[in-house]
Amino acid sequence: MSRIRTALVVGATLLGTVGLPAVSAGGAAAAGTTLHVHRTTGCTNSGTGTESAPYCTIAPALAAVQPGQTVEIGEGTYPEDLTFTRSGTAGAPITVRGVTGPGGSGPMIGDQKTPVNGFVVRGADHLRFENLYLTAAPKSTLLVDGARDVSFDQVTIAEGATLHVTNGSADVRFARGRIGSYQDPAVTVDGGSTGTVVTTNQVYKPGSGPGTVPGIVVKDAPNTVVVANTVNAPCSRSIVLDGGSAGAVVENNVVNSANGPRACGARSADAIGITVGPDATAGSKVDYNVVDPRSGGPAYSWAGGPYTSQEAFTAATGQGEHDIVAPSLVDRGPDAPADPKVDSADENAPGMLPTDSEGRAPVDDPTVPNTGTGSGTRDRGATERSFVGSAFTPAGPTRLLDTRAPIGVPSAAAVPAWGTVDLPVAGLAGVPAEGVTAVTMNVTVTEPGVDGHLRVYPHGSRPWDTSALNWTAGRTVANLVTVPVKDGTVSFYNSSGGTVHLIADLAGYYSPKGSLFHPQGPTRLLDTRAPIGVPSAAAVPAWGTVDLPVAGLAGVPAEGVTAVTMNVTVTEPQADGHLTVHPHGDQRPNASNLNWTAGRTTPNLVTVPVKDGRVSFYNASGGTVHLIADLAGYHTAEGRISYHPDGPERLLDTRVQPGGSAPVPAWGTLTLDLVNYPYLAGMTLNVTAVEPGAEGHLTVYPQGDTVPNASNLNFLPGETVANQVVVPVSKGKVSFHNASGAPLHLVVDRFGYQAY
């Protein structure tokens, strides 16, 4: 068919036909490069569309717009039937753009009370439509008729309308849109149209009983690209190439012809994922799609032959080598299969966009292998998985900060009262210069002048009322801290009225690549008093080392473990000192994991790389000590759980509960509800025992489990003690058991969480 060439006229109706004001080309040019439309006080259809006096309706702006100009439509409802016949040029296209208002909504062309009957581009060239919402009556259409070089980006066609490209149209692109049709195919490309690109759209075709029609139909339209769409066409065909539609590309789509999650029963023969007719096979390519088989119908029909599996389809046709026939909706959780859509698309397919239908850039999910082309991080379908965490890379221990030395600061000087230290971490000690989301450090406060606490937080953020460790005057205290990184930097705030020195030893960092955490335990791996993890019960001698096997024990795999996280406790120390935990066989680093004074029981969380299946503990003191280590989890190259840096934020303070204080009673248990976190597997918390009435310890564990023989922090009467805790979560809850003969208060700060 020949393309229609029409005079430069725009027809418009508003519940009937209305005339247009006469606007000369010169008058339009005087309006500037942008013509404004906004149904607001001061609008007028007799002006020139200035920002201060915009048009009230769209049609006058379309009658006046010139090549290279933009029509900006403000938020509001415009119940107009529109026909576009005015063209731009290749170098100066006409743009029609919806503007999102302060409330987050853009313009709606029609609404449910007054749906429009037509949105037509007829015989016009070089047009761009962006950010529009079309509410149409059933069976009405966004029609592209005999037009060329027309693109639609983020255009929603709702309430039963369809997209129809026809009559020899060329180089039409519909991208990042939503289409919900009822009675007709949601998308039809036909009439000899060429080079149409349908990409990154969410297409839903509700089922309407026997004889339902397909989601996307391409007929007699060669060289059509159907790429990266999510198509749901219950009990019907999802994507159809028919007639003379050779040279098509159908890639990276997610198609589901099931009736929700259910089979289609008697209609299953029509519920076909991808159909390619005999006259459309020549030069066409089908690959990298996910085809949902739950309809019970064939996954494919190629030249009339049905195929229920990818293997049979590829063997018979040579197509679909990288297709996946599997459920398109995958729940997250410990027993859920991997999502086939994620990080598996052909990034080099024609029509691929830099962002998904929501405008989000692709992200690498560390829990899924990258099996696509290019970067390997593109997902199939119209949407990218956005809820993606980070993976851990063990590093060190390496000293990043020592205000006594100086290391990490310009000069050796104590941190002043209420003072802040900003520590660059990106690009140092093996930490990448970009992409780092959090770092894990063992942080030590030494030589404090008065009692206080330390806040560690992302650089540039407000130091919220949280704490990473607490101290009393003159005492050296250490704690493991996992803190989000912002601007490549983390900050330390001395929340005390006296000076302190700070030390920070790197244990690892989080980024899109690395090892994944497996919460485990708490389970006792080492107790030199028992003996557990050692041949006989004996204290570790002065300057002595204990080598602890961890691989293959307490649920830790025998191979592939990159690091373990343990709560390590020193008890019965004869002299002041510190403990260094490091990979087995490596040279002992200049770093410490916990510090103690003679006679005092001291715990700290430790994350340490594993070498030869073991880790080593060095008693850096002139007296004997006993060591206890309780497993919190381990890291491997593969897993289902990633880390989400989030905080710090206070979750609990029993001193300020509504209605008065409510300490945890002696031998009592408090349960914390965390159900607002999606796909939750574990939490990284800083837990502080405040004002304990008796000596004892605190155990943090998954709610519902038996209280384990393990401790997370130990305390003496009246002292405030903090420790980082990594704990699995059961049914969205964790429990805190006060293993002492007197009440105590608890403060819990969140620094991040592990999620599926």
C-alpha positions in Angstrom: 0.0 0.0 0.0 1.1 3.6 -0.6 1.8 5.8 2.3 -0.7 8.5 2.9 0.5 12.1 2.4 -1.8 14.7 4.0 -1.8 18.5 4.3 -0.5 20.0 7.4 -3.8 20.0 9.3 -4.7 18.7 12.8 -8.2 17.5 13.4 -9.5 17.6 17.0 -12.8 16.8 18.7 -13.9 17.4 22.2 -17.0 15.3 22.6 -17.7 16.3 19.0 -15.8 18.3 16.3 -14.5 21.8 17.2 -12.8 24.3 14.9 -9.2 25.3 15.3 -7.9 28.8 15.7 -6.0 30.1 12.7 -2.3 30.2 13.5 0.2 31.3 11.0 3.6 29.7 10.6 5.2 33.0 11.6 3.1 33.2 14.7 4.1 29.7 15.7 7.8 30.5 15.3 7.4 33.5 17.6 6.3 31.2 20.4 9.9 29.9 20.8 11.2 26.4 20.7 8.7 25.1 23.2 4.9 25.4 23.1 3.2 24.9 26.4 -0.1 23.3 27.1 -1.6 23.3 30.6 -5.2 23.4 31.8 -4.6 26.1 34.4 -5.6 29.6 35.3 -4.4 32.0 32.5 -4.4 29.4 29.7 -5.7 30.5 26.3 -6.1 28.8 22.9 -5.7 32.2 21.2 -2.2 32.8 22.2 1.2 31.3 21.2 1.7 28.7 24.0 4.1 30.6 26.2 4.9 29.3 29.6 2.9 32.1 31.3 0.0 31.8 28.9 -0.1 28.2 27.8 -2.7 26.6 25.5 -5.6 25.1 27.3 -5.9 22.1 25.0 -3.5 20.1 22.9 -4.9 20.5 19.4 -4.1 24.2 18.9 -0.5 23.5 19.9 -0.3 20.7 17.3 -1.7 23.0 14.6 1.1 25.6 15.4 4.1 23.5 16.1 7.0 23.7 13.6 9.9 21.3 12.9 12.4 21.3 15.8 9.9 22.5 18.3 8.5 20.7 21.4 4.9 20.7 22.7 5.1 20.3 26.5 1.8 19.1 28.0 1.3 19.8 31.7 -0.4 17.4 34.1 -4.1 17.2 33.9 -6.8 15.5 31.8 -7.3 16.3 28.1 -10.4 14.5 26.7 -9.4 15.2 23.1 -9.6 13.0 20.0 -6.3 13.8 18.2 -5.0 13.3 14.7 -1.4 14.2 13.9 -0.5 15.1 10.4 2.2 17.8 10.8 5.7 16.5 10.2 9.1 17.4 11.5 12.3 16.8 9.6 15.1 14.2 10.0 17.3 16.9 11.6 14.5 18.7 13.5 11.8 16.3 14.6 8.7 17.5 16.4 8.4 16.4 20.0 5.2 16.0 22.0 6.2 15.5 25.7 4.1 15.1 28.8 5.5 16.9 31.9 5.3 15.2 35.2 3.8 17.5 37.8 4.7 18.0 41.5 2.3 15.2 42.4 4.2 12.8 40.2 1.5 12.5 37.6 1.7 13.6 33.9 -1.0 14.4 31.4 -3.9 12.0 30.7 -5.4 12.1 27.3 -8.9 11.1 28.2 -10.1 9.5 31.5 -12.6 6.8 32.5 -15.6 9.2 32.3 -14.6 10.7 29.0 -12.3 8.3 27.1 -11.0 9.4 23.8 -11.9 7.5 20.6 -8.7 8.1 18.6 -5.1 9.0 18.8 -3.9 8.9 15.2 -0.6 9.7 13.5 -1.5 9.8 9.8 1.0 10.3 7.0 3.4 12.3 9.2 7.1 11.9 9.6 9.8 12.6 12.3 7.7 12.7 15.4 8.6 11.9 19.0 6.0 11.2 21.7 7.1 11.0 25.3 5.5 10.4 28.8 1.8 10.3 27.8 -1.1 8.4 29.2 -4.0 7.5 26.8 -7.3 6.4 28.3 -9.4 5.1 25.4 -12.8 3.5 24.9 -12.8 -0.2 24.2 -11.7 -1.0 20.6 -10.2 2.4 20.1 -6.6 2.6 19.0 -3.4 4.5 19.0 -3.0 4.3 15.2 0.1 4.9 13.2 -1.1 5.1 9.6 1.3 5.6 6.8 3.8 7.4 8.9 7.6 7.3 9.1 10.3 7.8 11.8 7.8 8.0 14.7 8.8 7.0 18.2 6.8 6.6 21.4 8.7 6.4 24.7 6.9 5.8 28.1 3.5 6.0 26.6 0.7 4.1 28.4 -2.3 2.8 26.4 -4.9 1.9 29.0 -8.5 0.9 29.4 -8.7 -1.5 26.5 -7.0 0.5 23.8 -4.5 -1.0 21.4 -1.4 0.0 19.3 -1.8 -0.4 15.5 1.0 0.3 13.0 -0.2 -0.1 9.5 -0.4 1.2 5.8 3.3 1.1 4.9 4.5 2.9 8.0 8.3 2.7 8.4 10.7 3.0 11.3 8.1 3.2 14.0 9.3 2.5 17.6 7.1 1.9 20.6 9.3 1.7 23.7 9.0 1.5 27.5 5.2 1.6 27.4 2.3 -0.2 28.9 -0.6 -1.6 26.9 -3.7 -3.3 28.3 -6.1 -4.5 25.7 -9.3 -6.5 26.0 -10.8 -7.6 22.7 -8.2 -6.9 20.0 -4.5 -7.7 20.0 -2.7 -5.3 22.2 -0.1 -4.6 19.5 -0.7 -5.1 15.7 1.9 -4.4 13.1 0.6 -5.0 9.5 -0.1 -3.5 6.1 3.4 -3.7 4.7 4.9 -1.7 7.5 8.7 -2.1 7.8 11.3 -1.7 10.4 8.9 -1.4 13.4 10.5 -1.8 16.8 8.4 -2.9 19.8 10.8 -2.9 22.8 10.8 -2.9 26.6 7.0 -2.8 26.9 4.6 -4.3 29.5 1.8 -5.9 27.5 -1.2 -7.4 29.2 -4.0 -9.0 27.2 -6.7 -10.2 29.7 -8.4 -13.4 28.7 -12.0 -13.2 27.6 -13.1 -16.7 27.1 -12.8 -19.0 24.0 -11.5 -17.3 20.9 -9.2 -14.8 22.7 -6.8 -13.0 20.5 -3.0 -12.7 20.8 -1.0 -10.2 22.7 1.4 -9.0 19.8 0.6 -9.8 16.2 3.0 -9.0 13.3 1.4 -9.7 9.9 2.8 -8.8 6.4 5.3 -6.5 8.1 8.9 -7.4 7.3 11.9 -6.7 9.5 10.0 -6.1 12.7 11.8 -6.2 16.0 10.0 -7.5 19.1 12.6 -7.3 21.9 12.6 -7.2 25.7 8.9 -7.1 26.2 6.9 -8.8 29.0 3.8 -10.2 27.4 0.9 -11.8 29.3 -1.9 -13.2 27.1 -3.9 -15.7 29.1 -5.0 -18.8 27.2 -4.0 -17.2 23.9 -0.9 -16.7 21.8 1.6 -14.2 23.3 3.7 -13.2 20.2 2.7 -14.1 16.6 4.6 -13.5 13.4 2.4 -14.2 10.4 2.1 -13.6 6.6 5.1 -11.9 4.9 6.9 -10.9 8.1 10.3 -12.3 7.2 13.5 -10.9 8.8 12.0 -10.4 12.2 13.9 -10.5 15.5 12.1 -11.9 18.6 14.6 -11.7 21.5 14.8 -11.2 25.2 11.0 -11.3 25.7 9.2 -12.9 28.7 6.0 -14.5 27.5 3.2 -16.1 29.5 0.1 -17.6 28.0 -1.0 -19.3 31.2 -4.2 -18.3 33.0 -2.2 -16.6 35.8 -0.3 -19.6 37.3 -2.9 -22.1 36.0 -3.2 -24.2 32.9 -5.7 -23.3 30.3 -7.4 -26.7 30.0 -9.5 -27.0 26.9 -8.0 -23.8 25.5 -4.4 -24.9 25.9 -4.0 -25.6 22.2 -4.4 -21.9 21.6 -2.1 -20.9 24.5 1.2 -20.7 22.5 4.1 -18.7 23.7 5.8 -17.7 20.3 4.2 -18.4 16.9 6.1 -18.0 13.6 4.0 -18.8 10.5 5.4 -20.5 7.3 5.9 -17.2 5.4 7.6 -15.4 8.3 10.4 -17.9 9.0 12.8 -16.7 6.3 15.6 -14.6 8.0 13.8 -14.4 11.3 15.5 -15.0 14.6 14.0 -16.2 17.9 16.4 -16.4 20.9 17.0 -15.4 24.5 13.3 -15.5 25.4 11.7 -16.9 28.5 8.6 -18.9 27.6 6.3 -19.8 30.5 5.0 -23.4 30.1 2.2 -23.3 32.7 -0.5 -22.8 30.1 -0.3 -26.4 29.2 0.0 -25.4 25.5 3.0 -25.5 23.2 5.8 -23.2 24.0 6.4 -22.6 20.2 4.7 -23.0 16.8 7.2 -22.7 13.9 5.8 -23.1 10.4 2.9 -25.0 11.8 4.9 -27.4 14.0 4.3 -27.3 17.7 7.1 -27.7 20.2 6.8 -28.0 24.0 10.4 -27.7 25.0 13.4 -25.5 24.0 15.5 -28.5 23.2 13.0 -29.9 20.7 12.5 -26.4 19.2 16.2 -25.8 18.7 16.9 -29.3 17.4 14.2 -29.0 14.7 14.6 -25.3 13.7 18.0 -24.1 14.8 16.2 -21.3 16.7 16.0 -20.5 20.4 19.4 -21.8 21.4 19.4 -19.6 24.5 15.7 -19.6 25.1 14.4 -20.9 28.5 11.1 -22.7 29.0 10.4 -22.1 32.6 7.9 -20.3 34.9 8.3 -16.5 34.3 7.4 -15.6 37.9 9.8 -16.9 40.5 9.4 -16.3 44.3 12.4 -15.5 46.4 13.4 -17.6 49.3 15.6 -20.5 50.4 13.9 -23.1 48.3 13.0 -21.0 45.3 14.8 -21.8 41.9 17.0 -19.2 40.3 15.1 -16.6 38.2 15.8 -17.3 34.5 15.1 -13.7 33.5 17.9 -12.2 35.5 21.3 -11.4 34.0 20.7 -13.6 31.0 19.6 -11.3 28.1 21.3 -10.7 24.7 22.5 -7.1 25.3 23.4 -6.8 21.6 19.9 -7.5 20.3 18.5 -4.8 18.1 16.2 -2.3 19.9 17.7 -2.8 23.3 17.5 0.3 25.5 19.8 1.5 28.2 17.0 1.4 30.8 14.0 -0.7 31.5 10.3 0.3 31.3 10.5 2.0 34.6 13.6 4.0 33.5 16.0 1.9 35.7 19.5 1.1 34.5 20.5 -2.6 34.6 22.2 -3.8 37.8 24.2 -7.0 38.4 22.6 -9.4 40.7 25.5 -11.2 42.5 23.3 -14.2 43.3 22.8 -15.0 39.6 25.6 -16.0 37.1 25.9 -13.6 34.2 24.9 -15.7 31.2 23.9 -13.0 28.7 26.0 -11.3 26.1 27.9 -8.0 26.5 28.1 -7.0 30.2 25.9 -10.0 31.1 23.9 -7.9 33.5 20.8 -7.3 31.3 17.6 -9.0 32.3 15.0 -10.5 29.9 11.6 -8.8 29.7 10.6 -5.2 30.2 11.8 -4.8 33.8 15.1 -5.1 35.5 15.4 -6.7 38.9 16.0 -3.7 41.1 16.1 -5.2 44.6 19.7 -6.4 44.3 22.2 -6.5 47.1 26.0 -6.8 47.3 28.6 -9.5 47.7 31.5 -9.7 50.1 35.2 -9.8 49.2 37.5 -10.7 52.2 40.4 -8.4 52.4 43.1 -8.0 55.0 43.1 -7.6 57.9 44.9 -4.4 56.8 45.2 -1.2 58.8 43.3 1.7 57.2 43.2 4.2 60.1 45.4 4.9 63.1 45.3 8.4 64.5 48.4 7.6 66.6 50.7 6.8 63.6 49.3 8.6 61.4 47.5 6.2 59.0 44.5 7.5 57.1 44.8 11.0 58.6 47.2 13.8 57.7 48.9 13.9 61.1 49.1 12.0 64.3 46.5 13.5 66.6 43.7 12.3 68.9 40.2 12.9 67.7 38.8 15.9 69.7 35.7 15.8 71.8 32.6 15.7 69.5 35.0 15.5 66.6 34.7 13.7 63.2 37.2 11.8 61.1 36.4 11.2 57.4 38.2 8.1 56.1 38.6 7.4 52.4 38.3 3.7 51.8 37.6 3.3 48.0 40.7 2.6 46.0 42.8 1.7 49.1 44.2 -1.6 50.4 42.6 -3.6 47.6 39.2 -1.9 47.9 37.9 -1.0 44.3 37.8 2.7 43.4 34.2 2.4 42.3 31.2 0.2 43.1 31.9 -0.3 46.8 28.6 -0.3 48.8 30.0 -1.1 52.3 33.2 -2.0 54.2 33.7 -4.2 57.2 36.3 -3.0 59.6 37.4 -3.9 63.1 37.3 -0.5 64.8 39.2 0.2 68.0 39.0 3.1 70.4 42.0 3.6 72.6 43.1 6.1 75.2 39.7 7.7 75.7 39.7 10.6 78.1 36.0 10.2 79.3 33.2 7.7 78.9 31.5 7.8 75.5 30.5 6.0 72.3 31.5 6.1 68.6 29.2 6.6 65.7 30.3 5.1 62.3 28.2 6.1 59.3 28.3 6.9 55.5 30.1 10.1 54.7 27.9 13.1 54.3 25.0 11.5 56.1 23.7 12.7 59.3 25.2 10.9 62.3 22.0 9.6 63.7 21.6 8.6 67.3 23.2 5.2 66.9 26.4 3.7 68.3 29.1 1.3 66.9 30.9 0.8 70.2 30.9 2.1 73.8 33.8 2.8 76.2 34.6 3.9 79.7 37.5 6.3 80.3 40.9 4.8 79.8 39.7 1.5 78.4 40.6 0.2 74.9 37.5 -1.3 73.2 37.1 -2.9 69.8 34.1 -3.8 67.7 33.4 -5.1 64.1 31.6 -2.5 62.0 30.0 -3.0 58.6 29.1 0.5 57.4 27.7 1.7 54.1 30.1 3.7 51.9 29.1 7.0 50.4 31.4 9.1 48.1 34.1 6.4 48.7 34.3 7.5 52.4 33.1 6.6 55.8 32.9 8.8 58.9 33.7 8.4 62.6 32.1 10.6 65.2 33.5 10.8 68.7 30.4 11.2 70.8 32.2 12.1 74.0 33.5 15.1 75.9 37.1 13.9 75.7 39.7 13.0 73.1 40.2 9.4 71.7 42.5 7.7 69.3 40.9 5.6 66.6 42.1 2.4 64.8 40.4 0.7 61.9 41.5 -2.6 60.3 39.9 -3.6 57.0 38.3 -7.1 57.0 36.6 -6.9 53.6 34.2 -4.9 51.4 30.9 -5.3 49.6 30.4 -4.7 45.9 28.5 -6.3 42.9 31.1 -9.0 42.7 32.3 -11.3 45.4 31.2 -14.1 47.8 27.8 -14.6 49.2 26.8 -15.0 52.8 25.1 -18.1 54.3 23.7 -17.5 57.8 24.5 -20.4 60.0 24.2 -21.1 63.7 25.1 -19.7 66.1 27.1 -22.9 66.7 30.1 -23.3 68.9 33.3 -24.1 66.8 36.0 -23.5 69.5 36.2 -23.6 73.2 39.6 -24.2 74.7 38.0 -25.0 78.1 35.9 -27.9 76.9 37.7 -28.9 74.6 35.9 -28.0 71.3 37.9 -27.5 68.2 41.2 -28.3 70.0 42.7 -31.7 71.0 42.5 -31.1 74.7 41.3 -28.5 77.2 44.1 -26.0 77.7 44.5 -22.3 77.8 46.3 -20.7 74.8 49.8 -19.8 76.0 51.3 -16.3 75.9 52.1 -15.3 72.3 50.6 -18.7 71.2 48.5 -19.6 68.2 45.5 -21.8 67.7 44.7 -23.2 64.2 41.0 -23.9 63.9 39.5 -26.1 61.1 36.2 -24.6 59.9 35.6 -26.2 56.5 33.3 -29.2 56.7 32.1 -28.5 60.2 28.8 -27.2 61.6 27.2 -26.9 58.2 30.2 -25.1 56.6 31.0 -26.8 53.2 34.2 -28.8 52.9 35.3 -26.8 49.9 34.7 -23.3 48.4 34.5 -21.3 51.6 36.1 -17.9 51.3 35.5 -16.5 54.7 33.7 -17.2 58.0 32.0 -14.9 60.5 32.3 -15.9 64.1 31.7 -14.3 67.5 35.0 -14.7 69.2 35.3 -14.4 73.0 38.5 -14.2 75.2 38.0 -15.3 78.8 40.2 -15.7 81.8 43.1 -13.6 80.4 46.1 -13.4 82.7 47.4 -10.1 81.2 46.3 -7.2 79.1 46.5 -8.0 75.3 44.8 -8.3 72.0 43.8 -11.1 69.6 44.6 -11.3 65.9 42.5 -13.6 63.8 43.9 -14.2 60.3 43.9 -16.7 57.4 45.8 -19.9 58.2 49.3 -20.0 56.9 49.5 -16.3 56.2 52.0 -14.0 57.8 50.4 -12.5 60.9 49.2 -9.0 60.1 49.6 -5.8 62.2 46.0 -5.8 63.2 43.8 -6.7 66.1 40.3 -8.1 66.4 39.6 -7.6 70.1 41.4 -6.1 73.0 41.2 -7.0 76.7 42.3 -6.2 80.2 43.5 -8.9 82.6 40.8 -11.0 84.1 38.0 -9.6 81.8 35.9 -11.6 79.4 35.7 -9.8 76.1 33.8 -10.8 72.8 33.9 -9.4 69.3 32.5 -10.4 65.9 35.1 -11.4 63.4 34.9 -12.0 59.7 38.1 -13.6 58.4 39.3 -15.2 55.1 39.6 -19.0 55.1 42.8 -20.6 53.8 43.4 -24.4 53.6 40.0 -24.7 55.3 41.3 -23.1 58.5 41.7 -19.8 60.4 44.3 -18.9 63.0 44.0 -17.1 66.4 47.1 -15.3 67.9 47.2 -14.4 71.6 49.2 -11.2 71.6 49.7 -11.0 75.3 52.2 -12.1 77.9 49.7 -14.4 79.7 47.4 -17.3 78.9 43.8 -16.9 77.6 40.9 -19.2 76.8 39.2 -18.8 73.5 35.6 -19.3 72.4 34.3 -19.0 68.8 30.7 -19.3 67.8 29.9 -19.5 64.1 27.5 -16.9 62.6 27.9 -17.8 59.0 30.2 -18.3 56.0 30.8 -17.0 52.5 31.1 -18.9 49.2 31.2 -17.9 45.6 27.6 -19.1 45.0 24.5 -18.5 47.1 21.0 -17.1 47.2 21.6 -14.3 49.7 23.1 -10.9 49.1 23.9 -8.1 51.5 22.0 -4.8 51.6 23.8 -2.0 53.4 21.1 0.0 55.2 21.7 2.4 58.1 22.8 2.9 60.7 19.3 3.2 62.2 18.0 2.5 65.6 15.5 -0.3 65.8 15.1 -0.8 69.5 15.9 1.0 72.8 14.1 -0.6 75.8 14.9 2.6 77.8 12.5 4.7 75.7 9.6 2.4 75.0 6.2 4.2 75.0 4.8 4.1 78.5 8.1 3.9 80.3 11.2 1.7 80.4 10.9 -2.1 79.9 14.2 -3.9 80.5 14.7 -7.5 79.5 14.1 -9.5 82.7 16.6 -11.9 84.2 16.8 -15.1 82.1 14.2 -13.4 79.9 13.9 -13.2 76.1 12.8 -10.3 74.0 11.7 -10.8 70.3 12.1 -8.1 67.7 9.7 -8.1 64.7 11.5 -7.3 61.4 8.7 -8.3 58.9 8.9 -5.0 57.0 12.1 -6.1 55.2 11.5 -8.0 52.0 12.9 -11.5 51.4 14.7 -11.3 54.7 17.3 -13.9 55.6 19.5 -12.3 58.2 20.3 -9.0 60.0 23.6 -7.2 60.7 23.0 -5.4 64.0 25.0 -3.5 66.6 23.6 -4.7 69.9 24.4 -2.9 73.2 23.7 -4.1 76.7 23.0 -1.2 79.0 22.9 -1.0 82.8 23.0 -4.8 83.4 22.3 -5.7 87.1 24.5 -8.7 87.1 27.3 -10.4 85.3 26.2 -12.5 82.3 25.9 -12.7 78.5 23.4 -12.1 75.7 22.5 -14.6 73.0 20.9 -13.4 69.8 19.3 -16.2 67.7 16.4 -16.8 65.2 13.0 -16.5 66.8 11.4 -19.9 67.6 14.7 -21.8 67.9 16.0 -23.2 71.2 18.3 -20.8 72.9 21.7 -22.0 71.7 24.9 -22.6 73.7 26.5 -19.5 72.4 27.0 -15.9 73.3 27.1 -12.6 71.4 28.3 -10.3 74.1 29.4 -10.6 77.7 28.9 -8.0 80.5 29.7 -7.1 84.1 27.2 -5.3 86.4 26.6 -1.7 85.5 28.7 -1.6 82.3 27.6 -0.8 78.8 28.9 -3.2 76.2 28.3 -3.4 72.4 29.0 -6.0 69.8 28.1 -6.5 66.2 25.8 -9.4 65.6 25.0 -11.2 62.3 21.9 -13.4 63.0 19.6 -15.5 60.8 16.0 -14.4 60.8 13.1 -16.8 61.2 9.6 -15.7 60.2 10.8 -12.1 60.2 11.9 -12.1 63.8 15.0 -12.5 66.0 15.2 -13.1 69.7 17.5 -11.7 72.4 18.1 -13.8 75.6 19.4 -12.2 78.7 21.5 -15.0 80.3 22.0 -13.2 83.6 20.3 -13.0 87.0 19.2 -9.4 86.7 17.4 -7.2 84.2 19.2 -5.2 81.5 18.3 -2.7 78.8 19.0 -3.4 75.1 19.8 -1.0 72.3 19.7 -2.4 68.8 21.0 -0.5 65.7 20.7 -1.8 62.2 23.6 -1.5 59.8 22.3 -3.8 57.0 20.5 -7.0 56.2 20.8 -10.2 54.2 18.0 -10.9 51.7 17.1 -13.5 49.1 
